[in-house]
Amino acid sequence: DWSAYDQYVDWQLSHQPHGLFAVCGSSEMHWLDLDERLALAKRAVERAGDVPVVATANLETDRTRRIAEMAQMAETGVAGFVLVPPDGLGLEQDQLEAYFATLADQSPLPVLLYEWPQMNPCEIDPAVYGRLVADHGIIGIKDTTCTLEGIQAKIDAAPDSIVYQANTPFLMDAFEMGARGTMAITSTAAADISVKLWEAMTRGERTEAEQHHQQLVMLDALLRFGYPATAKYLAQLRGLPFEMTCRTPSVLRAEGAKAMSVWWEG
């Protein structure tokens, strides 16, 4: 539904985020073909203006095609690539490091990494991350360890890089530790609150930040009743013309719809 997608991108931009992540986990990227992924990125870029858009660029099942995939994604106008670990490769961190290094060295654009939970195992060793930043120009990572120790280890390994945080309960702690942004499921339907939290933390307004954080933590828990269908329904409640169809086995159950309604009314 391209019309709904265009309206959704415009709606996200209205909240003045510092960037957009198109072709992400919430985009159900694993269930889209390459043409669809390229179209998503291109339409987001066309609407975003000066707001940078990044997109995942290594999802082709044939690893030998991933350099070509990056080249095609670059043609959409994105500002950078997000790379995920191939399924199973995280068992051998030296091989995972070599894989990312090869792609980063041939990338025409800045590269971020993403410990995408859809892949198993998805975590990247902090020492590996540090070397990829230092030796291969990786600029940042979306950390999904969901532990304070894991977040701190990434920051310590590459203090000048951008460590984005995906875990909402630890979000304020992560900001205080030096995380430089958030990429989380809550921003799919409540980017305005995510931006307000970041701005309050930046100004040192802790009481205000805690209020926004409480809203996001509650939303994070409720979204899990059937994500991403729950996020689509919340966006619908907020005025967007979303249908509830998902490529994933996600369905909107009655309790999920009720949870979103109660949160929004509150």
N, C-alpha and C positions, 0 to 999 in steps of 0.2 A: 504494500500500500504506500506508493511513493508520496502521495499527497500528505498522508498522516506523518510519514517520516520527515518530510520537509517542515511541516508545522512543529514537529517535535524538536528538530534541530534549532529552529527559530526560538522556540520556547526556552530551550537550554541557554541559548545565547542571551536571552533577555535577562537572565540572572547574573550576567557578567562574570562567567568563569574565566580563569586564566588560560584555559585550553580545553579541547574536546578530545575524547578517546573514542574514535569510531572503529568499527570492526573489533569489538572487544568481547569479553565473555558474556556480558549482558546483551550483546547483539546476537547471541547464539552463533558465534562465528564458526564453531566446529561443524555446524549443520548447514552452512551456506557454501555454495560453490564459488570459485574464484571470480567469475563475472559478477556475482551478487556482491561479493566483498569489495571489489573495485568500484562498483556503482555506489555502494554505501559511502565509501571514503570520498569519492568525487563529489557527490551531492553535498556532503557535509562541508568540504573545502569551499565549494562555490558559494555557500551561504554564510560561511564563517568570517569572511573579510580578513581583518588583521588578527583574528584569534587563531592561534596555531591548532592544527588538527594532527593527531598521530593515529596510526592504525597498525594492527598486527600484519606482518608481512612474511610469515614463514609457516603457513598452514597446509601447503600442498602435501598430499600423502607421499609423493615421490620426492625424497630429499634432494635429488639432483636437479629438481626444477625450482628450488627455492631462491637461487640467485636471480633467475628470470622473473620469479614472482615479485621479488623486491623491486626490480626494474619497472615492472608493470605498475606496482603500487606507487612508485615515485612519480609516474606520469599523471597520477590523479591530483598532484599538487600538495600532498601531505608534507608537513614540516619535519616529520621524523617517523622512524619505524619502531614498533614494539615487537620483540622476539620472545617466543615462548620455548620452554624445553620440549624437545620431542619426547613422546611417550616412552618411558623406560630408560632413557639415556641418563637421567639423574642418578642411576645406580652407580655409574662410573663417572665421577666428577671430573677426572682428567679428560675423558672423551667429551663430556659436556662443554668443558672449557674450550677445547679445540674446535668444537662445532660452532660455538658463539664467536670465537675469534675469527674463524674463516669468514663467517657472514659479515661481521663488523668491518673487517679489513676490506671487503668488497662493496660495502654499502655506500651509496651516493648521498645518504642522509644520516643525521645523528640517530643513534640507536639507544633505546631503552630496553631493559629486560623485564619480564613479567613471570613470576612464579605462579602460573595459571593452574589452579587446583584440578582442572579437567585432566591434566597430565599427571602421571604417577611414576615415580615421585617428581614433585615439581620444585622442591627447594634447591636453591643454589648456594653452595658453601660460601661463607663470607670471604674466605681467602681467595677463592676463585673469582668472586665478584670484584674484589680489590684489584687483582691482576688484570682483569678485563678492562677495568676503568683506566688503570695506569698504562697498560701496554697496547690497548686496542681501541681506545677512545670512546668506550661505552659511557654515556652521560648520566644514566640513572637506572633505577629499578622500582617496580611495583612489588613491594615486599608483602608476602602472604604467610609468613611464619606464624602470625597471630600470637607472638610472644614478645614481651619486652626485651628479653635477652636476644632474640633473633633480630629485632629492629636495631638494637644498639650495636650488635655485631656488624651489620651492614654499614651503619653510619661510621663506625670506627675503622672499618676496612677501607672506606673511600669517603673521607669527610667532606671533600669538595664536590661530590656527586649529588644527584637529586634522589633522595630516598622517599618515594611515595608510600603512603600507608593505606592498606586495604581493610584493616580491622577497625571497626567503628568503636567498640568498647575501649580500646587502648589509644584512641585518636589523640586526645589531649596529652596523654603521657608521651606519645610519639613526637608530637610537636615540641614539647618541652625538651625532649632528648635530641632534637635537631632534624627530625623528618621535615621535609620541605614541601609537603602537599599531601593531598589525599586522592585516591582513585578507589571508590567504594560503591557497593550496590545502592547505598542510600542516595547517592547523587543522581541516580537514574530518574527519580521522581521527587527529589527534594534538594536539588542543587542549590536552591536559594538559601537553605539553612546551612548547607556545607560551606558556602561562601561566607555567610555571616559568622560562622564559627571561626573560620580562618582569619577573617578580618578582626574579630574580637581578640583572638590570641595575639595577632600582630600588634594591636594597640595596647596589649596588656590588660584588657578588661576581662578579668578572670570570671567574675560573677556572671556577666553576660554570656561568656563562652560556655560556662557550665550549663546554662539554660538551653542553649542550642545543642550542646552535647547530649543532654538528657533526651531531647526530642529525637535525635538521630539514633541513639542507642535503642530506644523503644521501637522506632521504625525498623531498625536493623533486625530486631528479634521477630517482628511481625511479618516482615517481607518473606521470611523463611517458611511461612505457611504454604508457599508454592511459587517460588521465584523462578523465572521472571514474570509469570502471569500476574502475581500480586502487584509488581511495579507498574505493569501496563494498566491494571485496574485503578491504581492510585493516580496515575497520570490522566486516566479517563475522568476520574472524579474532579481533577483539577482543570478540566476543560479541553483535553486533547481527544481527537477522534480515533482512539485506539480500539481495535478489536482484540479479543483475548487469544487469538491463535498463536501457538508457539511451535517452533520446530523441535524443541526438546520435549521430553515426556512431561511437561509442566502443564497443569490444568488449574483453573481457578475454582477451588472448592468454596462452599458457602462460608465456612469459617474464615477463610482467607479474605474473602470479600468483606465480611463483617469486620475483621480486624483492621483493614484499610479504611473502612468507613468510620470506625470509632476513632482511629488515630487522626484522620483528616478533620472530623468534626471537633476534636479536642484542640 
